[in-house]
């Protein structure tokens, strides 16, 4: 039961990445520190609704 999710930068709110998560194992929203090309630095990216 994998679900596609979109990751959004917390600083500039741009939608940079898409990934998949297992909805049964991770019920909470995904939070990953990734590179944002718009901010030109590593920032926290959170899963959108």
C-alpha positions, 0 to 999 in steps of 0.5 A: 500500500504505497502512496505518492507524496509531494515534498514542499520546502519550508522556506520558499514553499516550492514543490521540489520533490515527489516520493513514495511512502508506505501508508501503513508503516508511516501514518504521520507526514514525512519530513526530510532534509533535502536540497532546494534549488530555489533556495540554493541550500539544504532545507527541511521538506515536508509532505503536503496534503 
